[in-house]
Amino acid sequence: MFAHAWQVTTWKPVQLTPTQFSELLEKFEKISSNVLRSPRSTLRCGQALWAAPVEGRHRGDRIGIAWDWAEVREGVVALVDPMRLLSNLQLVDDDGICLDESALVVHLNTALYALDWQSSAMEQRRPS
């Protein structure tokens, strides 16, 4: 299934506690990614979208995370901007109160370090 990375912002919002979100990390899979051509460099850059299905009251929904990445030197990729991750996840505390944006960014960044997205990005062909 191919989906544009930024489509994740149109997905139905899913509210989970940080613990519930952490428990889903092993279920995340690459949905789509692309490699973009930089006219000024031979290094790659691209976008990625990873997602996981959600069970329970959100059954049938999925949580997605999208981001831009760039090759900083041949064979080494990094997030373009760790503060600019897109997701349909809304983190809530045990009382259902939404956590602030900074808490969400921390949890999304932690999730990315649990995923093998760098290897996946490097396996993609260079654009022709």
SERO-4910 file (N, C-alpha, C, O; in steps of 0.05 Angstrom, whole numbers):
BEGIN
 pado doro    nc1    nc2    nc3   cac1   cac2   cac3    cc1    cc2    cc3    oc1    oc2    oc3
  Met    A     17    -24      0      0      0      0     18     25      0     36     27     17
  Phe    A     13     43    -19     28     68    -19     10     90     -8    -13     92    -16
  Ala    A     21    107      9      7    130     18     28    153     20     51    148     28
  His    A     20    176     13     38    199     15     42    204     45     24    203     61
  Ala    A     67    210     52     74    212     80     57    232     95     49    227    118
  Trp    A     50    254     83     35    275     98      5    269     99     -9    284    112
  Gln    A     -4    247     87    -32    239     90    -39    232    119    -63    233    126
  Val    A    -19    226    134    -25    218    162    -40    240    177    -55    234    196
  Thr    A    -37    264    169    -51    286    183    -81    286    177    -96    299    191
  Thr    A    -90    270    157   -118    268    151   -131    243    163   -155    240    162
  Trp    A   -115    226    175   -126    202    187   -141    209    212   -136    230    225
  Lys    A   -160    192    220   -175    196    244   -157    198    268   -139    181    272
  Pro    A   -160    219    285   -143    221    309   -148    197    328   -171    188    331
  Val    A   -127    188    340   -128    166    359   -116    175    385    -93    184    386
  Gln    A   -131    172    407   -122    180    433   -113    156    449   -128    136    452
  Leu    A    -88    157    458    -76    136    474    -59    148    496    -50    171    494
  Thr    A    -55    133    517    -37    141    538     -9    135    528     -5    119    510
  Pro    A     12    147    540     39    140    532     45    111    535     60    100    518
  Thr    A     35     98    555     40     69    559     27     53    536     40     35    526
  Gln    A      3     60    529    -11     45    507      5     49    481      8     30    466
  Phe    A     14     74    477     30     79    452     56     63    452     63     51    432
  Ser    A     70     62    475     95     47    477     90     17    471    107      4    458
  Glu    A     68      7    479     62    -22    475     57    -28    445     59    -51    437
  Leu    A     51     -7    429     46    -12    400     71    -10    383     71    -18    360
  Leu    A     93     -1    395    117      4    378    126    -20    362    135    -17    339
  Glu    A    124    -44    373    133    -68    358    115    -74    335    123    -91    318
  Lys    A     92    -62    333     73    -67    311     76    -47    288     63    -51    267
  Phe    A     93    -27    291     97     -7    270    111    -20    246    130    -35    248
  Glu    A    101    -13    222    112    -22    197    114      2    177     99     21    179
  Lys    A    132     -1    159    134     20    138    110     18    120    105     -3    109
  Ile    A     96     40    116     74     41     98     84     52     71     77     41     50
  Ser    A     99     73     72    110     84     47    134    101     53    138    111     76
  Ser    A    151    104     33    173    122     35    182    129      7    177    114    -12
  Asn    A    196    151      4    206    157    -22    233    170    -19    241    181      2
  Val    A    248    170    -41    274    182    -42    272    206    -61    262    203    -83
  Leu    A    281    228    -52    280    252    -68    307    259    -79    328    253    -67
  Arg    A    308    272   -102    333    280   -114    340    308   -105    324    326   -105
  Ser    A    365    311    -97    375    338    -91    393    347   -114    413    334   -120
  Pro    A    386    369   -127    402    377   -150    430    387   -142    448    389   -159
  Arg    A    435    392   -117    461    403   -108    478    382    -94    500    388    -86
  Ser    A    469    357    -92    484    337    -77    478    309    -88    458    304   -100
  Thr    A    497    291    -83    492    263    -89    480    248    -66    472    225    -68
  Leu    A    477    262    -43    465    249    -20    435    248    -23    422    265    -36
  Arg    A    423    227    -11    394    223    -13    379    238      9    390    245     29
  Cys    A    354    243      3    335    253     24    308    241     17    304    232     -6
  Gly    A    290    242     35    264    231     30    244    235     52    248    250     71
  Gln    A    222    221     49    200    222     69    193    193     75    195    175     59
  Ala    A    183    189    100    175    163    108    148    164    123    142    184    136
  Leu    A    133    143    121    108    140    136    107    112    147    108     92    132
  Trp    A    106    110    173    104     84    186     78     84    202     69    105    211
  Ala    A     65     61    206     40     59    220     37     33    234     51     13    229
  Ala    A     18     33    253     12      9    269    -19      8    273    -31     29    277
  Pro    A    -30    -16    271    -59    -19    277    -64    -16    307    -47    -22    323
  Val    A    -88     -6    313    -95     -2    341   -119    -21    348   -138    -22    332
  Glu    A   -117    -34    370   -138    -52    379   -155    -38    400   -151    -15    406
  Gly    A   -174    -53    411   -191    -41    432   -212    -23    421   -224    -28    400
  Arg    A   -217     -1    436   -239     17    427   -233     31    401   -251     42    389
  His    A   -207     32    393   -200     44    367   -196     22    346   -183     27    326
  Arg    A   -207     -1    350   -203    -24    332   -208    -15    303   -228     -1    297
  Gly    A   -191    -23    286   -193    -16    257   -178     10    251   -173     15    227
  Asp    A   -172     26    270   -157     50    266   -127     44    265   -119     22    272
  Arg    A   -111     63    257    -82     60    258    -70     87    266    -81    108    262
  Ile    A    -46     84    277    -31    108    284     -8    109    264      5     90    259
  Gly    A     -4    133    254     18    137    235     37    159    244     29    177    259
  Ile    A     61    156    235     82    177    240     96    182    214    104    163    200
  Ala    A     98    207    206    111    215    181    133    235    187    131    251    206
  Trp    A    155    233    172    177    251    176    194    253    151    193    237    133
  Asp    A    210    274    150    231    278    129    257    268    140    263    270    163
  Trp    A    273    256    122    299    247    130    319    255    108    312    262     86
  Ala    A    344    256    116    366    263     97    391    247    103    397    241    126
  Glu    A    405    241     82    431    227     85    451    249     91    456    267     75
  Val    A    464    247    114    483    268    123    511    263    112    527    282    108
  Arg    A    517    238    107    540    230     92    533    202     81    514    190     90
  Glu    A    547    193     61    539    168     48    535    146     68    553    139     83
  Gly    A    511    134     68    505    112     86    495    119    113    489    101    129
  Val    A    492    145    119    483    154    146    460    173    142    462    194    130
  Val    A    436    165    153    412    182    150    404    191    178    408    179    198
  Ala    A    390    215    178    381    227    202    354    241    197    348    247    174
  Leu    A    340    247    218    316    263    216    323    291    207    343    302    216
  Val    A    308    302    189    313    330    180    308    349    203    323    367    209
  Asp    A    285    345    216    277    362    239    262    346    259    239    340    255
  Pro    A    275    338    281    262    321    302    237    334    314    221    320    327
  Met    A    234    360    311    210    374    322    187    374    302    165    383    308
  Arg    A    192    365    278    171    366    257    163    338    248    167    330    225
  Leu    A    152    323    266    141    296    260    111    299    259     99    313    275
  Leu    A     99    287    239     70    288    237     57    262    245     68    240    240
  Ser    A     35    264    258     21    240    268     -8    246    273    -16    269    278
  Asn    A    -24    225    273    -52    228    282    -56    220    311    -78    218    321
  Leu    A    -34    215    325    -35    207    353    -40    231    370    -28    253    367
  Gln    A    -58    228    389    -63    247    410    -57    233    437    -71    215    444
  Leu    A    -36    242    450    -30    230    476    -47    242    498    -51    266    499
  Val    A    -57    224    515    -74    233    537    -64    220    563    -51    199    563
  Asp    A    -70    233    586    -63    221    611    -84    201    619   -103    197    604
  Asp    A    -82    189    643   -101    169    651   -129    180    655   -148    164    655
  Asp    A   -132    206    657   -159    218    659   -170    227    633   -191    239    631
  Gly    A   -155    222    611   -165    229    584   -158    258    576   -168    268    556
  Ile    A   -142    272    592   -134    299    586   -110    299    566    -90    285    571
  Cys    A   -112    314    544    -91    314    524    -65    326    536    -65    346    550
  Leu    A    -43    312    530    -17    322    538     -9    343    517    -19    344    495
  Asp    A     10    360    525     18    382    507     35    372    484     45    349    484
  Glu    A     39    389    465     54    383    441     83    373    446     93    356    433
  Ser    A     95    385    466    123    377    472    125    348    482    143    334    475
  Ala    A    105    339    497    104    312    506    101    293    483    113    272    481
  Leu    A     83    301    464     79    284    440    104    282    424    111    260    415
  Val    A    118    304    420    143    303    404    164    285    417    177    270    403
  Val    A    166    286    443    185    268    457    178    239    452    195    223    446
  His    A    152    232    454    144    204    450    147    195    421    154    172    416
  Leu    A    141    213    403    144    206    374    174    201    368    181    183    353
  Asn    A    191    219    378    220    215    373    230    189    386    246    175    373
  Thr    A    221    183    409    228    158    422    219    134    405    234    114    402
  Ala    A    195    136    394    185    115    376    203    111    352    209     88    345
  Leu    A    212    132    340    229    130    316    255    116    322    265    101    305
  Tyr    A    266    120    346    290    106    353    286     76    357    305     60    357
  Ala    A    261     68    362    254     40    365    250     26    338    250      1    336
  Leu    A    246     42    317    241     31    290    267     29    274    286     44    279
  Asp    A    267     10    256    291      7    239    288     23    213    292     12    191
  Trp    A    280     48    215    275     64    192    300     71    176    299     75    152
  Gln    A    322     74    190    347     82    176    355     60    156    362     67    133
  Ser    A    354     35    164    361     13    145    342     13    122    350      9     99
  Ser    A    316     17    128    296     17    107    302     40     87    299     36     63
  Ala    A    309     63     97    315     86     79    339     80     62    339     87     38
  Met    A    359     68     73    384     62     58    380     40     37    396     39     18
  Glu    A    361     23     41    356      1     22    343     11     -4    344     -2    -25
  Gln    A    331     35     -3    318     46    -26    338     55    -47    360     64    -41
  Arg    A    331     51    -72    348     59    -94    350     90    -95    332    104    -87
  Arg    A    372     98   -105    375    127   -111    357    134   -134    353    118   -152
  Pro    A    345    158   -133    328    166   -156    345    168   -181    369    176   -180
  Ser    A    333    162   -204    349    163   -229    344    189   -243    355    194   -265
***
